């Protein structure tokens, strides 16, 4: 009986972790840079790369 409870407990933890990981990923479908939501922290900016949104660092050359 205790092994069944442990198995169910472990399965709940695994499913919860998968749900958290899939919801927290910031990659979204896009076609241009303006389709990406602004979820990046400075100095990063959202960029569309191969139809996915990513945060890229802007390098300023002076």
N, C-alpha and C positions, 0 to 999 in steps of 0.2 A: 504494500500500500504506500509506503514512504517513497519507493522508487518511482511510482506513478506521479506522486506530487512533485518530486524533484524534476522529472521529465517535463511535466506541464510548466513548472516554474522556469526552467531553462528555455523552453520554446517561447514563452511569453517574452522573456528578455531578448531573445534573438529577433523576434518579430518587431518588438519595440525599437530596437537599434536599427533595423533596416528601414523602418518608417522614418525615423529621425534623420538618417543619412540621406535618404532620397528626397526628403522635403527641404533639407538645408542646402542642397547644392544650388548655387546661383546660376547655373548654366541654363539659358533659355534659347529658344529658337529665334533667329533674327535673319534679316537680309542686309540691313545697313546698320551703322553704328547707332543711329537714333532710335532703333527698335529696342535697344538694351536699356533696362532700368538702371538708374544711378544708385547702385548699392555698393560702390567701391569707395574706399577711404583714400584721402589724398596721400600721396601724389599719384595714385592710380586712377584711371578713367576706364569706363566700359567701352569695349571694342567688340565688333562682330568679326569672328574668324571662323570660317567654314560652317556658317549657319549656327554658331553657338556664341553666347556672350561670355566674355572673359574680362577680368580686370588687368590692365596693362599699365606699367609705369611710364610716365612721360619724361623723357630726357630733354632738358633745355640746354641747347648749345649756345654759348655766347661768344 
